[in-house]
């Protein structure tokens, strides 16, 4: 019989503690290194990760969580489900990256958010002609690497139910789950190969089951694991879920003959005691939060574990989800004050918490009493720290909310904004322009003290002048300043708001090689001074065309930060909204007529269960409207949303009541416009006409085609022309070519009108 383990995590970050993989992948894309060099970086990172987890005291180590880009894309490769348009690329690695990023001639897969996190996954496309086939070479190879190192390896794979539910059907309206029988033989074959390769356990991830699922979908999941449990030669199966409760799916899975279940006890607890079948299962209890950075309440976690001991066959301690979502270690943070440091746990600290809890469970609480006492002391200092509560902020917010702030009706605002004197199909961009080497060098030099603040200011103003001149030369109608001074659209603001701490090396992966450093929101939020006014007014002084003020909205600032867990998120959102509101008023006072408040993460925080969604959307929309409620009707408010399943929040998008909404639409071929029309949306809209996450330059004809598609759904007087997203990650040459084609296409369609 397979031996139960006691301490594990559900997955690990792969980008590298110093973003080694990011740098290696981007070097490969740029042709500065070859596949062998990239493979060696990947192998070194895997060895480092596995041995550190083993040496920390985990007795089961997840493998196959490493990826050059994305785990769903890896699963599509494993199942032979890459789109036909990449089939002619003979090199396997280049074919993989073509599906992820596109090429000059190949469009990439769509990208959207991984449940309610800030990680993005590639959406596999399944057509009627997709012929599934198994290629297990990646997972088998990594299993061999781990076992050779003496690592107790547990391969991790995306389950067939989640794979199909998260994929996109192309060319057919039939539910993809109807094709489950095509995948079952492949997963059965994979189990046999893993057992032959030496795996004792395999983790099959089915996070899709924590969302609302029909009785039919749950029945399919039970059918799948009845089938896989009956495979004669296989490792023990651990079905893992995370980000929420399994609800009705938990007893269905428990009724199968799989050996283990991993359950998230941080998001909200299921009730294992009510399911007698769990008495013969190995339960992996996710009591250490894998998504946020606050230290675990060890006493509370031990209480939870104590309630589980009698209702399961055996018990292990784990993180609630993969550690992909948190930074590697606190050791890299040199500027934390002692109190704040004591409240936090990054990846390596969470591993130690798992080991501490497992030790207490197996050897008794007295063996870890020192750790428990240190935890209690840290939580006590956090509860009494004066930075957590600012009475002035709370009183002012209460007063403004009591006055029922809001803007005038849209028609009245539209009349007040005619002085902007814009043409039909006005062109603009979303905000950022390429972050050039010169910009990054200047920022690093300022940080190291090699240049003065005045010298840095001069360099950033020179970049702004270049960007404004480029936009004027291209003929863009509404300009932006390009955001050279901003390291990140959330971190930039967090660094200027009281209540936030910005890490120096707290990198996490957002998608592919894109990494972000989510700020830490630990106290009440206050804006000590204007944050953007000087930059925007400088750009406006260089042109007679309108320049947009560029701000990040309260929901997105929260979604892309590590947030407080000691008060409702709605309260934090309103505090951030108050700070953004003050900034919009100051921009207007400085003569800026258009202000964009971006909310690309609106869909991201949507609860996975429908019953909880209305309350979230109510406060999320309310915080945005609070942030934009202080300006006059003549100030045009824009917002921007990208890379989400918008249909689920389409009413909320309309309720934001922004004068213009720019929205990702290129990869999804303008589908969102029909959704907007279905809810009576009658404000300005800028559906993205080209995908900025791909290096390819769209030609004029395809943008013209996109605009004609958009005009079928949106009248010309409400249609704007813009890219899908900001241009920060792109190169200047491709940006100039793409924008030139975008402007030419808009002029051609405008002339036809």
N, C-alpha and C positions, 0 to 999 in steps of 0.2 A: 504493500500500500504506500502511496506517496506521502511523504512526511509533511505535515503542515508547517508553515513558516510563522514567525512571530512579529517581524518588523520589516516594513517595506515602504516604498513610495510608488505611486501609480505611473510615474514617468519623470523624465529629467529634461532640463534645457539642453539645447544642442549648439547654440550659437557660439559658445566659448566664453569663459570668464572675462576675456579681453576682446571679445568679438572676433576671435581668430577665424571662425568659419565665414563670417560676413566678408572679411577682407580677402580670404582665399577664393570664395565664390565670385566676388566682383572682379578679382584679378583674372580669373578664368574667363569671365564674360568679356573682359577687355582685351583678351589675348596676351596678357602679360605672364601667364603661367599655363601649364598643361594639365591634362586630366590626372596624370600620375601624382603631380604635386598636390592637387586638390584632394585626391584620395588619401594621401599621407596625412594631411591636416585632419581630415575626418577620422581616420583611424586613431590618431594621437588623442583627439578629443574624446573618442569613445573609451579608449583605455583609461584616460584620466578620470572620466566620470565614473566608470564601473568600479575601479579600484578604490576611489575615494568613498563611494557608497559602501563597499564591502568593508573597508577599514574602519568606517564610522560605526559599524555594528549591525547593518542590515543583513538579514539572512536570506533574502530573495531580492534579486536586482533586476529591474525592468531593462530589457534590451529591445532593439528595433524601434526605439523612440527617437533615434538619430535620423535626421533627414537633411538633404541638401536644400530642400525648399519647403515641403509640406507633407504631412502624413496621409492626407486624403489622396494627394497626387501619387504618393508611393503605393497606396492601395490600388489605385487605378492601374498603375504599372503592373503590380502583382497579379491583377485579375485580367490583364489584357484589354483594358477598357480606355485606352487613350483615343482621342478623336482621330478619325481617318486622315484629317488634313496634315497631321505630323508624320504619317506612316512613311513618307518618302525620305525622311531624314534618317540616314542609315546609322549614324553614330548614336548609340543609346543615350549617352549623357546629354548630347545636344538635342535629341528628340524630347527628352524629359524637360529641359529648360525651355524649349519652344512651346510646349504645352503650358508651362507656367507663365512665361513672359511674352511669348510671341516672337516673331522675327519680322524682317522687312516684308515677307510675303505670307506669313502665317499669323492668324489672330489667336490669342491665348484663350485658355479656359476662363470662365467667369470666376470672380473672387468675391467671397462674402464672409461675414463674421461667423466665427466658431461659437455657436450658441450665444450666450450673453457675455462673451469676453471681448477683449480687444485684439485677439488673434484672428487672422483672416485665413481661410482655407480655400483651395482651388476646388471648384464645383465640377465633378466628373460629368461628362455628357454621355448619356446612354441612348443609342438609336435602335430602331428595330433590327438593324444589320449588325449591331455589336455582338461579336462572338467571344464570349468569355473564355479565357484559358489561363492556367496557373503558371506563374514564374516566381518561385519562392527563393530565388538565388540571393536576394538581399538579406532576408531574415535568416536563412540557413548560414550564410557567410558570417553574419554578426554573431550568431549563436556559437559557431566554431571559435571565433575570436575570443569570446567571453569565457568559454569553458577552458580554453588553453591558458587563460590567465588565472584559473581557479576561482572564477566568479560564479556564484550560484544564480545562473541566468534564467530569467523568465521572459520569453518572447512576448511582445505586445503587438496585437494586430487589431485593426478596425473591424468590427463585426459586420456580417452581411446585412443585417437589418438596418443598422445605421448607415452603411455605405449606400444602400439603395434609397433610403429615405432622404439622404442629404444630396443625392445626385440629381441631375436635371434630365428629364425625358425630352428628347429631341426627335421630332418627326412622328410622334405618337402621343395620344392622350391617355393611354392605358397607364394605370399606376405602376411604378417601377417595382413595387413590392411583389407584383404578380410574377416577376422573373426570379424569385428567390430559389426556385428549384434548379435553375441553371447554375447558381453559385454553390449550393450545398455539396455537390461532389468535389468541387475545387477546395472548399474548406476542409472536407474530410480527408482529401489527399494531402493537404497542407499539414494537418494534424499528424498523419503518418510520417511525413518527412521530418517534422520537428521531433517526434519521438525517436526516430532513427538517428537524428543529430544529437541526441542526449538531453533534450529538454524534459524536466520533470513536471513543470507547470507551464501553461500558456495562458496569457491574459487576453481575453477577447473583449474589446471595448464596445459597449452599446449605450453611449450617452443619449442617443435619440429617444430612449425609452423613458427619460425623466420628463419629457414634454407630454402634453395631452395626447394620448393615443386611443384610437378606437378599439373596441373589443376585438375586431378583426385583426388589427395590427398586433395586438398583444397575443392573440392566438397564433399568428405567424411566428412571433418570437418564441413561443413555447414549442412550436413545431420544429423550429430551427435547432433548439438546444436539446430537444428529445432526440433528434436525428444525430447531432454531433456527439452527444453523450453515448450513443450506441455504437460509435466507431470503435472497432475492436482494438486497434493499435493507436494509442494516442497518449499525450501527456494529460495530467489532471487539468481540468478547465476551470479558470476563474473568470466569470462574467463580471465586467466592471462597469459601473455607472458613476456619473459625477455631475455636478452643477444643480442637483435638485433631488427630489424624492422620486422613487420608482412607483410609489402608489400601487395601483392594480397590477403593475407588471411584476412586483416583487413576489407575491405568492405564485404567479405563473412560472417564474424562473425557478423558485424554490421547489416547485413540483417536478422539475426535471431531474435528471441524474448527474448534472454537472456537480463537480466537487466543491466549488467555492463561489461566493458572491462578494464583490466589493461595493460598499454602499457609502454614500456621502452623508455623514452625520453633522456636517457643518452647515450646509445649505438649509436643511430642516430635517428632522428625524423621521424616518419610517418607524414602524412599530413591529420589530422582529418578534417580540414575545407572542404576538397574535398569530404567528405563522408556524405551526408545529413542524413543518418540513425542514425548517432551519436547524432543528436539533441534530440533523445529520450533515450539516454543511460546515465548511470552513468560511467563517465570516471575516472579511477584511474591513475593519471599521475605520473610515476616514474621519478621524477626530481632530487632525491637525490641518488647519486651513491652507490649502495649496494655492489660493488666489490672492489673499491679502497678506500684509506684512506685519501684522500685530502678533506678538508672542501669544502662544496658546495658554489659556487658563488651565493649567495642568490639573488642579483639583477638580474642576468641572469635567475635564476630559476623563479623568479616572472614575468619576461618578457615572458618566455615560458608559464607559467600558464595564463597570461593575454590574450595570443593569443588563448587559448583554451576555455575561458569562454563563448564566443558567439557561439561556434560550438557544445556544448554538453548539454545534459539535466541537468546534475549536475556534479560537479567536486570534486575529492578528491586528496590530496597530499600523495605520497608514496615514498618509496625507489624503485629503478629500479628493484631490485630482492630481494631475501631473504638475511638477514644479516648473514646467515651461513658462508659467505665468508670473513668476517672481524672480528677482535678481539672484545671482549666485550666492553671494556671501556678504555679511556686514563688514568683514575684514577689509574690504576695499574702500570703505567709507571713512575718511580721515577727518571730516569736518562736522561730525555729529556731536552734539553736546551729550554729556553722560546720561542725563535723564531720558532724552529721546532714544538714545541707543538702547537703553535698558528695556524700552517698551516694544522693541522690534525683533522680528525673526525673518531673515531672508532664507534662501534655499538651504544652505548648509546648517543653519540654526534650526530649521524645521526638521531636518534629518535627525539632529540631536534630540529634539523634542520627541520624535517617534521612538527613538531608542530608549529615552528616559521612561516613557509611558510603557513600552513593552517590558522593560526591566522591572518596573513596579508591578506589572501584571503577573509576571512569571516568578519574581523573586521577593515580592513584598514591597510596600510603600517605604518601609524604613530604609531600604537600600538606596533610595533617591531623595531622602528627606532634605538634603542640602539644596538640590535643584528645586524642590517644591517651595522651600523657604525663600529662595532668591526670586522665584516667580511671584510669590505673594508680595514681596517688598517692592518689586518693580510696578506691579499693578496698583499698589497703594500710592506711589509717587505720581503715577499718571492721573489717578482720580482726583488728586488735590492740586495739580499744577495750575497756576492762575492763567496760563496761556489758553486754556481750553474754553474759557467763558469770558466774553467781552460784553458787558452789560450795555454799553453805548450802541454797539452794532445791533444787539437784539431789540433794544427799545426802538431804534430808528426803523428797523425792518417791520416791527409790529405796527408802527404808526402808518407807514406807507401802505402796507397790505390792508389796513383798516379803511383806507381812503379809496379802495377798489380801483387801483391804477389800470389804465387801458388806453388804447388809441382810438381815434375816430373811425367811423366806418370806411371801408376800402375806397368807395367811390369818392368820398370827400378827400381822402388822402391823394387819390389819383389826380384830382383837379388841382390840388395844391402843388403837385410835383411836375406840372407841365413846363415850368421854367427850366427844367433840365435840358430841354430842347434836344432830345435824342431821336435818331432815325428809326424807322422800322427795322426790326431784327438787330437791335444794338449788340455790338460785340464787346466782350470783356473776358477776363480770365479770373480764376478762382481766388488767387491771392499771392502765392509764393512763386518766385522765379528761380532758376537753377542756383543752388548753393555752390558757387565756384570754389576752386582751390584757393583763390585769393581771399575769399570770405572766411573760409575755415582757418587759413593761416593767420589772418588778422585776429580772429576770435581766440585762437590758441595763444598768440603773442600777448594779447591783453591779459589773458588768464595767468600767463607766466610772468607778467610785469615787464615784458620786453618792449612794449609800446605804451604810451600814456592814453588815458581816456580820450583826450582831445585828438590824438592821432587816429585812434580807432573810429571816433566819430567822423573824421574827415574821410576815412576809407569807406565807411558805410554810406556816407552821403554821395561819394563818387559812384558807388554801385547803384544807388537809387537813381542818380542822374542818368546813368547808362540805360537802366531799365525803362525809365520814362521816355527817353529819347527813342529807344527801340520801339516801344508801343506807338509813339507818334508816327514814326517812320512806317510801321506796318499798317497804320490806319485804324487802330482799335479805338472804340468810342468811349468806353469807361475804363480808366486806367487804375492800376494798383502800384504800390511803391516797391513791390517785390520781396519784402520781408527779409532783407539780408541780415538784419540785426537779430533775427529770431533763430534760436537753436532748434526750437520745436514749438508747435502751435499751442501746446498746453504748458510746457515747462517755462516758456518765456513769461507767461502771465503769473504762474505760480511763484516764480522768483521775485515778483514784485508785490505779491499779496501776503499780508500777515496771515499766519495760520497754516502756511505751507512750508515744507522743506524740500528742496531740490537736491537729489543725490548727485554724487560726482561720478559714480560708476555702476549705478543700479540699472543696467541695461536688461531689457527683455525683448523678445522677438515679437514683432507685429505681423510680418509676413515675409517670406523669402529671406533676403538679406537686410530687410528694413528693421531696425532696432529703435526702441524708444526708451527714455528714462522717466517712468511715471513719477511725478512728484508725490510727496506724502502729505496728505491733509490731516493734521493732528489737532487743530484748534479752530476757534471762530475766525471768520475771514473778514479782513478789512483792507481797503485800498488806501495806502498812505499818500499816494500821489498819482497824477496822470501817468499812463503807461505807454501810450502810443501817439499822443497828440503831436509831439515835436516831429516825429518821423513823417507822419501823414501830411502835416502842414508844409513841411519842407518839400515833399513831392508835389503837392498842389501848387507851390510857388513856381514850379518849373514848367507848368503847362496851363493852358486855358481850358483843357478838357477836364471833366470831373474825375477826381481821384477818390476811390472808395477807402473809407476807414475800415480796417480789418481787425476783427475781434473774434475770440473763441467763446462759444456759448456755455452757459452753466452746466448743462447736462454733459457736454463733451469734456469739459474740464474735470468733472467728477468721474466720468467713464474711463478716462485715460490717466487717472491718478489712483493711488492707493488711498481709500477713503476711510474716514472715521467709522468705527464700529460701536461708538458709545452714544450715538443719537441717530434719529431717522434720517435717511438720505435726503428726504424732501427739505428738511431744515438746512442742511448743508447747501443744497441747490439754491435756495432762496438767498442765503448769505453771499454766494458767488454771484448770483444774479444782481444783487444790489451793487456790488462792485462794478460789474459790467455796465449796469444802468448809468452809474456816475460817469463812466468813460464815454458812453454814447453822448451824454449831455455835453461833456467837455469838447468832444469832437465837433458837435454841432455848433457850439459856441465859438469854435475856431474857424468856422466857415465851411466845414465839410458837409456836403449835401447828401451823400450816399454813405451808409454805414452797413457793413456786412457782419452779421453775427452768426458764425458757423455752428451748426449742430450735426456734424456727420455721425455722431454716436447716438442719435435719438433712438434708433431701432435696437442698438446694441444692448441697452440696459433693460429692454422689454422682458418681463418675467416669462419664464417658459410655460407656465400654466395660465390658461386664459382667465381663470377666476381672479388672478392677481394683477392682470394687465390694466384694467380701467383705473385703478388707484394710481399706478405708476404714471400712466399717460396724463392723468389729471395734473399731478404735480410737475411733471416734466414740461408739459405745455405751459403751465402756469409760470414756471420759473423763466422760460424763454420770454413770455409776454411781459413779465416783470422787468427783465433786462432791457427791453426795447420800449418801455412805456413812458420814458421821460422826454422823448424828443417831439418836435412839432410835426404836424402833418406834412409839411414841405420837405422833411428829411426822409429820404427813401431808405427803407430797411430791407436788406437782402439777407438771405440765409443760404447755407449750402449743406447738402447731404450726399453721402456716397457709400457705395459698396455694402448694401444691406438688402434684405428682402422687404422692400418698401410697402408691398401690398398689405402687410400686417399692421402697419401704422399709418395708413394713408389718410385716415380721418384726422389723426394728430398732426400730420404735415400740413393739412389744410388749416387746422385750428391754430397753428403758429401765427397765422395772419401776417406773414412777411409780405412786403410789397412785391418782392421777386424771390423765387426759390430756384437756385441752380441745383441740379441733381444728376447723379451718375446715370447714364442711359446707353452709353456706347456698346458695352459688352452685352447688355440685355436688350439691345435693338429697340429702344424707345418704348418698351413694354410699360414702363411706369406711367406714361401719359394717359393710357386708357384707365389705369387705376385712379389717377387724379380726376379725370373727367367723370368717373362713376360717382364721385362724392361731391360733384358740383364745384370743383375748384375753378375760380375765375380770376386769379391774380397772375402776375407775371411769372413765367417759368423759363428756365434755361436748361433744357436737357443736354447733357454732355454730348458733343458731336465727335469727340475722339478720345480714345483710351490712353491716358498718360502713363499707365503702368507698363506699357509695352514700348520698346524702342522704335517701333516702326513709325514712319511719317505717313499720315493719311493723305491721299491725293484729293484734289479739289472735287472731283466727280463723286467720290464716296461721301464727302461731307455734304455736297449738294443733295445727294440721295437721302441722307439722314435728315436734312432740313425739310425736304418735301414730305418725308414720313411724319416728322413732327407737326408740319402744317396741316396734316389730315386730322390731328387731334387738338391743335391749339391755334387760335386765330393769330394772324401776323402781328397785330397790335399788342399781344401779350407775350410773344416769343422772343427770347434772348438767345444769343449764340455764344457758347463757351466750351472749353474742354471739360472733361469729367471731374477733374480735381486739380489741386495745386501742382506746380511744375518743379518743385524743389529738387526732386530726385533725378531729373532729366538733364541731359546735356544741352548746352546753349545752341549748338548748331541744329539739332533736331527740333528744339523748341521754336527757333526762328522759322524753320521750314514749315512746321506744322501750323503755327499761328498765321503765317503768310497765306497758306492754303485755306485756313479757316476764314480769314477776312475776305479773300477772293471769292470763296463760296457764298458767304453772306451777301456780298455785293451783287453777285450774279442772281441769286434768288430774289434779292430786294428789287433789282431791276425788272425781273419778271412780274413782280407784284405791282 
